[in-house]
C-alpha cells in the first residue's frame, strides 16, 4: 500500500479550513492525523468524493449527525434539528466546495486532478480499497465538535 505525505494532505486541510471559515464562520483546529479504518456508524453522515487525474483515490468527509446539523444550520442560517433534504444538500455542497478548492490548490502545484460528484452515505457503512491507507485528520471546533477528513490517494 502506498503512503501519503504532507504534500498530499495539506491541500485538503488548507481548503477545508478556508471553506469552513468562509461559509460556516467556523475556526477549526487541525487534529493529529492517523490511519483509520473506513467503518462509519449510523450516527454519521459521510460525503465521499472520488479523485482522478495525476493523483487517484477518494476523500471522505465524515460528520457526526449533530455536527452535520450544526454545520448545515450555519450554512443556511436557520436552525437545523435533524437532517433532511435541504440540510444534507447544504453539507454535500460544502464537500463540493472543499474538494473544488483542493483541486485548485493541487493545480497551483502543477498536479492536475478532477473530482466526482459527491456521494452521500448514512447508516452503518464500510468502504474498502487496496491501493492506499486511509488517513484521517480531525478538524475540531467549539472545543469538542469534530469533522473528519479521510483521504486515501495513490500517485
C-alpha positions as CSV (number, residue, x, y, z in Angstrom):
1,X,0.0,0.0,0.0
2,X,1.2,3.4,-0.9
3,X,1.6,6.0,1.9
4,X,0.7,9.7,1.8
5,X,2.9,12.6,2.5
6,X,2.2,16.1,3.8
7,X,2.2,17.5,0.2
8,X,-0.8,15.3,-0.5
9,X,-2.6,16.0,2.8
10,X,-2.1,19.8,3.1
11,X,-4.2,20.9,0.2
12,X,-7.2,19.1,1.8
13,X,-6.6,20.8,5.1
14,X,-6.0,24.3,3.6
15,X,-9.2,24.0,1.6
16,X,-11.3,22.6,4.4
17,X,-10.2,25.2,7.0
18,X,-10.7,28.1,4.5
19,X,-14.2,26.9,3.3
20,X,-15.4,26.2,6.9
21,X,-14.3,29.7,7.9
22,X,-15.7,31.4,4.9
23,X,-19.0,29.5,4.6
24,X,-19.8,28.5,8.1
25,X,-17.9,31.1,10.2
26,X,-16.1,28.2,12.0
27,X,-12.4,28.3,13.0
28,X,-11.1,24.8,13.2
29,X,-8.1,23.3,14.9
30,X,-6.3,20.6,13.0
31,X,-6.0,17.4,15.0
32,X,-3.3,14.8,14.7
33,X,-3.5,12.6,11.5
34,X,-3.8,8.9,12.0
35,X,-4.5,5.7,10.0
36,X,-8.2,4.8,10.3
37,X,-10.4,2.1,9.0
38,X,-13.3,3.3,6.9
39,X,-16.1,2.0,9.0
40,X,-18.8,4.5,9.8
41,X,-21.6,4.2,12.3
42,X,-25.3,5.0,11.8
43,X,-24.8,8.3,13.6
44,X,-22.5,9.6,10.9
45,X,-23.1,11.4,7.6
46,X,-20.3,10.8,5.1
47,X,-19.7,12.6,1.9
48,X,-17.5,10.6,-0.5
49,X,-15.8,12.3,-3.4
50,X,-13.6,10.4,-5.9
51,X,-10.4,11.9,-7.2
52,X,-9.0,11.2,-10.7
53,X,-6.1,12.5,-12.6
54,X,-2.4,12.6,-11.7
55,X,-3.4,11.5,-8.2
56,X,-6.3,9.0,-7.8
57,X,-8.3,7.9,-4.8
58,X,-11.1,9.2,-2.6
59,X,-11.8,11.7,0.1
60,X,-14.5,11.2,2.7
61,X,-15.7,14.0,4.9
62,X,-17.4,12.5,7.9
63,X,-19.7,14.3,10.3
64,X,-21.5,13.0,13.4
65,X,-25.1,13.8,12.7
66,X,-25.2,16.5,15.4
67,X,-22.2,18.2,13.8
68,X,-23.8,17.9,10.3
69,X,-26.9,19.7,11.7
70,X,-24.8,22.4,13.2
71,X,-22.8,23.0,10.0
72,X,-26.0,23.0,7.9
73,X,-27.5,25.5,10.4
74,X,-24.6,27.8,9.8
75,X,-24.7,27.4,6.1
76,X,-28.5,28.0,5.6
77,X,-28.7,30.5,8.5
78,X,-31.6,28.8,10.2
79,X,-31.8,26.1,12.9
80,X,-31.5,22.5,11.7
81,X,-32.6,20.0,14.4
82,X,-32.5,16.9,12.1
83,X,-31.0,16.1,8.8
84,X,-33.4,16.5,5.9
85,X,-33.1,17.1,2.1
86,X,-32.2,20.8,2.5
87,X,-29.6,20.2,5.2
88,X,-27.9,17.2,3.5
89,X,-27.8,19.2,0.3
90,X,-26.0,22.0,2.1
91,X,-23.5,19.7,3.6
92,X,-22.9,18.0,0.2
93,X,-22.3,21.4,-1.3
94,X,-19.8,22.1,1.4
95,X,-18.0,18.9,0.4
96,X,-18.0,20.1,-3.2
97,X,-16.6,23.4,-2.2
98,X,-13.8,21.9,-0.1
99,X,-12.8,19.5,-2.9
100,X,-13.0,22.1,-5.6
101,X,-10.7,24.3,-3.6
102,X,-8.4,21.3,-3.0
103,X,-8.2,20.7,-6.8
104,X,-7.3,24.3,-7.3
105,X,-4.5,24.1,-4.7
106,X,-3.2,21.0,-6.3
107,X,-3.2,22.8,-9.7
108,X,-1.1,25.6,-8.3
109,X,1.5,22.8,-7.5
110,X,1.4,21.5,-11.1
111,X,-0.8,18.5,-10.2
112,X,-4.0,18.1,-12.2
113,X,-6.9,16.3,-10.5
114,X,-10.6,16.1,-11.2
115,X,-13.3,15.3,-8.7
116,X,-16.5,13.3,-8.9
117,X,-19.9,14.5,-7.8
118,X,-20.4,13.8,-4.0
119,X,-22.0,10.6,-2.8
120,X,-23.9,11.0,0.4
121,X,-23.8,8.0,2.8
122,X,-25.6,7.4,6.1
123,X,-26.0,4.5,8.3
124,X,-23.5,1.7,9.1
125,X,-21.2,1.7,6.1
126,X,-17.7,0.4,5.3
127,X,-15.6,1.4,2.4
128,X,-12.5,-0.5,1.3
129,X,-9.7,0.0,-1.1
130,X,-6.4,-1.9,-1.8
131,X,-4.3,0.9,-3.1
132,X,-3.7,3.2,0.0
133,X,-4.2,3.5,3.6
134,X,-6.9,5.9,4.8
135,X,-5.5,8.8,6.7
136,X,-8.0,10.6,8.9
137,X,-7.4,14.2,10.0
138,X,-9.9,15.6,12.6
139,X,-10.9,19.2,12.3
140,X,-12.1,20.3,15.7
141,X,-14.2,23.4,16.6
142,X,-16.2,24.6,19.6
143,X,-13.8,22.5,21.8
144,X,-15.3,19.1,21.1
145,X,-17.1,19.1,17.7
146,X,-15.1,17.3,15.0
147,X,-15.3,16.8,11.3
148,X,-13.1,14.1,9.9
149,X,-11.3,14.5,6.6
150,X,-10.4,11.0,5.4
151,X,-8.0,10.7,2.4
152,X,-6.8,7.6,0.5
153,X,-4.7,8.5,-2.5
154,X,-2.3,6.9,-5.0
155,X,0.1,8.8,-7.2
